[in-house]
């Protein structure tokens, strides 16, 4: 939707002297909100502005008094890793009224605040924009009532608004990810993984449809958690199943059980509906499975556990970057600048017109209400659309009669150190290749196994359950191919390999460079070759993020920094150096 602004002013040239910035959180809390508050405060102070907390959201703005507190650098220390919002969030009926907004304007003007950073959902941001539009009229009314001096109207002529979306639902159009979504997804996957272990051991069907997997009629968390845990079936409101879905679902579950799969997972978003807008409940599906298949079925509802816990490393970084960008936006704004929202586009923070994004977000629900489901999916954005397409591709196998005819043989191997996510990448590659009609071959132990002939054809079911497995199930070694090029070429001839997919770190990158250099001598290497970056070091050229890097960062944050930080709070004389 947007591209990063290459002409952005470097923040060292900006000054916040004489400006006052207030930050508030509103609506439902989300992990990472505190990181955003911390970033706004420290960036604001860095450029010389005064920064204020507004406690308890819009309620605190209306009530004023101690709810509006000047912030210092130290006041946001040890806030980064704390879940929820330490400055509080409350829904405020008074702010919805003209009188409430008038009182809020009075409280801000008393402190010289004309820059507002709002962290919340689309409702909170819409309220902020209305407040901005009414601002000049509110000031004139305050003058008429004798509550402020006449010159204050000119001195505080414009209220500048910048929004950041804090929501576990990722339901705001214009951003690839909202603050809190990644952490909520972590909670869901942790619960699913834990339950999968016990149910698999007892040879029971896990029916995992958290009716509160989000707090409204959107299915992002349900969809992405289904993709992340390899669920057999997912039901979301944006794309209801076709008529007759019950029979198809039971057929798939039955086929999986016949293939010796002991555990099935179904995930249902709270607002899930069929094509006739009839609600699909967890109880309905449970009864359906028990009646038609006789499977022992359990229902697990997550509820508010997904909002709890500390924020993930991704949410801390995302919120910090967005907070800095929000302050920069406030410093660069003019009286004519419309309210903006800081969003994530690709891997960059961008600024988008606030109300355009709000309007598009509201259009999603309208499209669903009018059964324009394809349009609803497109409105949800490219991330949602790609995730839905990927899930369908990996979870639902086409009948053999519908597969295209191909004589293409693809070899998949891991090279370098193991990284979390390698197995999910192998699973995806194998199933996508099979869907395209190709023969897929797995190579054990990297290029060392390649030249030794440790190659075998893999089928769709061979990679079932690989998504959540750590390490490398194929085996991986750091051996580079140059010394064994002749034997590797021989194996490629033997198995008629037409393409190579190498999943790994910098060694994988170097390996393909060596094979590229050997093309003059070995025609077998004159085939398509692709590297999928997978390394905790995140050091493969050309990629912003490698598979495994995010998991490693979370492991560092959770296992080391969190526990050590808590332990060292006993004395202000201690410091922490992490290697």
N, C-alpha and C positions, 0 to 999 in steps of 0.2 A: 504493500500500500504506500509505503514511504521509503525514501532512500536517505542515508546519512548525509548531513549537510557538510560538504567539503570546505565551505567558506566560513565555518564557525570561528568566532573570535576566541583566541586563546585566553583562558581565564586569568592569566597573570596581568593582562591589560585591563581587567575589569575591577571596579571598586564599588564596595557596598557602603562606603562611608555616608552617614546621614540617613541610611535606610533602615527600616525595621521589618523583619520577616517573622511571621508566626506560622507554626506548624501544628496540625491537628490530625488525629485519626478518627474516622467515623464509620459507622456501620459495624458489620461483623468483623471480629479481629482475625488476623492472619499472621502466620509466622513470617518474620522478616520486616514487619512494620517498624520494630524498634531500630533495626539497622538503617531503615530509611530516615527515621527521625534523627538518629545519630549523624547521618551524613549531611542532612540539611543544617543541623546545628553547627557542626564543625566547619562545613564549607562556608556557611554564612559568616561565622566568626573569622574565618581565614581571610575573607575579602573585606573585613572591617564593618560589617553590618551588625545591628542588634538583632538577636534572635529570641523569640518567645515560644514557650510551650503553651498550648491551649489544652488544658486537661478536660477530659470527658467530652470531647468532640464539640459539636455545635451547642450542646447544653452549657458547656463551660464558657463558650463565647457569649451566650446570652446572659448567663449569670454573672460573668465578670469576676471581680475581686481576686481572690487567690488562685482562681482557676486559670488566670492568665499570668504566667510566671516567666521572668527573664531567665534564659538558659546560659550556662557557662560551659566551657570546654570539659570540665571535670564532671558536670552533671549528667553527661551521657557516657561516662566510663562504665565498662562492664555491662553495657546495654546490648551490644551486638548479638550475643548468643542467647538472649532471653526471648522466650516465645511470647505470643500475645502482643499487647501494647501497654507499656508501663505508664503512659500518660492518659490511659483510659479512653473508652469509646462508649458513647451513649446515643440512643435515638432521641430526637428532640422535637416534640410537637410544637413548642413555642417558636422554633426557627421557621416553621412552615407558615407562620402568620406574619403579617406586615409589622405588627408591634414587636414581635420577637426579633426580627431582622433589624428593626430600628434600634433596639436596645443593644444588639450585637455591634452595630456600627458605632454606637456611642462608646462602647467599651474599647473598640479598636482605636478610634480617633484619640481617646484619652492617652493612649500609649504611643501614638504616632505610627501605628501599624497600617501599612497600605500594600503589603505583599503577603499573600496567603498561600501556603502550601497544604493542600488537602490530600490525605491518603485514605482512600475508601473505594466504594463501588460506584456504579453509574448514578445511583440515586444521590449519593453524597456529592458527587461532582456536579450533577445537575443543579443541586441546591446552591453550590458555590457560584455557579455561573449566573443564576438568578440574582444572587446577592450582589455580584459585580455589576450587573445591568441596572440594578436599582440604586447603586451606591450614591451617585450625585444627588438623586432625589431625596435619599435618606439624610444626607448631610444638610441639605436646605431645610428639611423638616426639623432637624435638630437645632439649626440656627433659629428658626421661627419659635421654637419652644424655649429658647434661651439656654440650651444645654451646652452649646459650643460657641466659640467666637465666630464672627462672620468671615474673618480671614482664613479660617480652617477649611472652608469650602474650596478655596483656591490652593491652599497649601497641601491638602490631601485629596486633590481633585479626582484621582483615579485609583481604583482598587485592582491590583494585578493578581491573577489567579493562575496557579499551576497545579495540575493534578497528577497523582500517581495512583495506579489501581492496585489496591490491596484486597485480594479476594482469592480464596482457595479454589474457586470454581473455574478460573480462566474463562470467564464469560463476557469479556469486554472486547469488542471489535477494535482492531487497529493495533493490537499488540500481540506478539507471539506468545508471551507468557506474562501472567500477572504475579505480583508478589504474594507468596504463600502457596502457590499451586504445587511447586516442586516438593515442598515439605509435606504437604497433604498426601501427595502421591507416595512419598517415602513411607508414611504411616500405613497407607493401604497395603502396599507391597509387603511390609514387615508382617502385618497381620495375616495376609494371604499365605506368605511363605511359612509362617509358624503353623497355621492350620493345615496346610498341605502335608507337612511332616507327620502329624498325628493321624490324619485321616488316611494317608497312604499306608501307614503301618497297620491300620485296622481294616484296610481294603474297603473303605466306604466312599461313597460319592460325596464330595464337598460341593455344596450348593452355596456359592458365595455372592449373594446379590445385595449389597448394602443399600437399603432403601434411602439411607441418608448419605449416600456417597457424594451428594452435593445438596445444597439447600434450595434448589429451585428446579426449573424445567430445562436444564441443560445437562449434557452427558459427557463433558470432556474428561473428568476424572474416571468415570466408568469406562470410557473407551480406551484411555491410555493405560489404565491399570490392567485392562484385559489384554492389551498388546504387550505389556511388560511381564505379565505372569503367564502368558500363553493360554488364556482362557478359551474354552471350547465354544462359547457363545456369549454374545453381549447384546444387550437391548438398551437403546438410547432414544430419546424423544426426537432428536433431529432427523433420524432416518429409521422410521418404524419398519418392522419386518413385513415382507410380502404376505398376502393371505395364504394360509396353509403352513405357516411357519412352525406351528406346533409339531406337525408330523415330520417335517424336515429336521427339526432339532432332535427329536427322539430317535430318528434314524441315524443321525450322526453320533449321538451318545451311545447307541447300541453298537454301532460299527467300531467305535473307539474301545468299548469294553471287549468286543470280540477280538480286537487286536492286542489284547492283554494289557490295555491301559486301565489301571485300577482306580484312577482318580479323574473325575471330571469337574470342571469349574464353569459356572455360569455367573456373569455379573450383570446386574440390572440397575440402571439409573433410576432415581426416585420418580422422575416424570415420564418413565417409559410408557409408550402407547402403541396401539396397533394402527393400521391404516384407517380405521373408522373412529379414531380418537378415543378408543376405549382403553382405560388404564390396564397395564400389565403389572400385576402384583407378584411379589415373591411367593405368596401363599398359593396363587393360581398355578405358578410354574411347579412348585413343589408337589402339589396334588397331581398335576399332569404327569410328572416324571414317575411318581410312585404308582399311579394307576396303570400307565402304559408300559413301564419298564420294570417296575418292582424294585428299583434301586433305593437303598437306604440313603435318605436325603436329609441334609442339615442346612439350616438358614443362619447366616451370620450377618448381623446389621452393625455397621461400624459406628454410626452416630457421631458424636463430637470428638471422638478420639483422634480423628483426622485433623482437627484444629490444634491439638495439643502438641507438647514437646518443643524441643529447640528447633530453630530453623535450619534447613540444610545449608551446606556451603554455597550452593547455587543461589538460594534465596538471599543469603547475606551479601553476596557479591552483587547480585542484580539490584537489590534494594539500595546498596551503597552507591552504585553507579547512577541509579535513577535519582537519588537524593542530590548528588552533585550536579547532575544535569538540570534538576528543578531549580536550584539556586542560580545557575548560569542563565536559565531562561528568565527568571525574575529580574536579574540584573540587566538583561538586554531588552526587556520589554519597554514599550512606549504606551502612551495613553490610548493609542488606536490598535494596539496589539490584542487580538482576541484571546480568550482563555485557551490554554493548551494543556495537553496531557502528555506526560513523558512515557514513551512506549519502547518496546524492544522489537527491533526489526533485524532479523538475522542475528548478528552478535553485536549490534550497535544500538545505543540509546538515541532515539529520535523524538522530535516534538511534533505532535499532530493537533489539529483543531479539535478542541474538546467536544463541542456539541455535534460535530460531524460524526465522531466516534460513538457518542451516546445515541444519536439517531439511528446509526447503523445497527447498534446493539439491540435497540428496540424493534428494528425491522425483522430480526431473527425470530422473535416470538410471534410477530404478525404472520410471518411466512409459515410457521408451524401451525398456527391456528387455522390458516387457510389451506392447509395440506399441500403447500408448495415446499416439499421436503428437500428436493434437490437444491433449490435456491437457498433454503435455510443453511444447508451444509456449506455452500459457497460463501454465504455471508459470515459464517463462523470463522472464516479465514483459511489461509493456505496450510497452516499447521494442523488444524482440525481435519481439513480435507485430506491431507497426505496421510495422517494417522488412520483415518477411516479406510482409505484405499489400501494401506499397508496391512491393516488387520484382516480385511477380507481376503487379501492375497495369501496371507500366511496361515490363516485359520481354516479356510474352506478349500478343500482340494477338489479340483474339477474331475469329472469322470474321464477315464482313459479315452473314451470316444470323442471327447471335446478338446483334448489336448492337440496343439499344433504339431505337425510332423517336422522333426529336426534331426540332422545328423551331427549336431554340434556336441562335442564332449568338453566339459569344463572341469578343471582340477582346482580344488580348494585346499589351502594349507595355511597353517599358522607359523610365523617366523618371529624369533626374538623371545623376550620374556613374556610370561603369561600376563594377561590383563583382563579384569572383569568386563564381561560383555562380549568377549571373543566368541563364546559358544552361541550367543544370540545372533551374532553376525553370520556365523557358519549356518545356523538354522535358516536364517532369512535367505542367504545365497542359495542354499540347496533347494528350498521350496519355490523360490522365484524361478530358478533354472528349470525345475521339473514342470512348473506351470507353463513355461515357454516351450516345452517339449524337448529340452536338452537332457543328455545323460550327465549326471553329476558324479564326480569322483572325489573322494576324501583322501588326503595324503597325511599319514601319521608322521610326527616328529620332523616337520618342516622339510627343508631341502636335503637333510641327511636321510630321512625316510624316503624322499623322492628318488634319490639315486640308488637306494637299496631296494626299490620296488615295493615299498609299503603303501600300496595304492589299492583302493577298492571302490566299487560303485556304491553309492548311498541312495536310499529310497526316502520317500516322504516321511514314513513312520520312524525311520532310523534317528531322526533329529528331534523327535517328540520329547518334550520336557527339558530341552537344552536351555531354554531362555533364562532360567534363574540359576543355572549352574555356574560357579566361579571357575577361574583358571582356564585351561584349554583341554577339552576332552579329546581332541585330535592329537594332543601332544605338540610341543613346540621346542625348537632349539635355535641357537644363534648361528648355526652353520651357514655360511654364505655359499652360493652355488658355483663360483668361478672355478674352484679346484676340481669340481666334479661335473663340469659342463657336458663332457662327452657321455657320461652315464645318464645324466638327466635327459639329454637329448634322446638317448636310446629308449628310456622309459616313455618319453612323450610319443615316440614312434610306435612303441608296443601298444599303448593304450589309445593311440590316435587322439591325443589331447589337442584341442583347437583353441583353448584359452586358459589363462591362469588368473586365479584370484588369490592374492596373497594378503592375509590379514595379520598385521603385526606393526612393530615400531620402526625405529630408524634402520634396523637390520633388514627389514622387509623392503624399505625404500632403497637401500644399497643393493639388495639382491636383484631387484629389477633393473637397476642401472648396470649391473654386471651382465645380466642376460641380454640387455639391450646392446651392450658392447660386443657380445658374442654372436650377434645375428649374422655378421659377415661370414662366420665360420660354420654356424649351424642354422640351417633353414628352419628347423623345428621351433626355433625361438621367434620366428617371424609370425607371431600370433598376437591377438589382443592380450595385454597384461595390465592388471589393475591392482593398486595397493589400497587397502582399507586401513587407515591409521588406527592402531590399537596399542596404546602404551600409556602407562601411568605418568611417564615423563612429558607427554604432550609436546614432543620435539620433532614431529614429522613435518617437513616443509609443505606449505600450501594448505594447511588445515588449522582452523581456529581451535578445534577441540578434538582430541583423539578419544576413541573408545577406551574406557578404563580410567581416564584422568579424573572424571567427576566422582567416581566411586572411591578412588584413592584419596581425593581431597576430603570427602566426607569421613573416611576412616581416620584420617589425621585429625580432623576437627573433633570428631566424637570421642576417639579413644585416648587422645593425648591432651590437646589443648583444653577441652572442657574440664576433664578431671583434674588436671594440674592447676588450672586457674582457680577452681573451687578450693583446692587444697591450700593454695598460696594466699588466699584471702585472709588467713590468720595473722599475717604480718605485712605492713606496708613497706618493710625493709627488703622484701624479697623481690627478685626479678626472675623472668623466665626466658631462657634461650632454647629454642627448639631446633634440633638438627635432623 
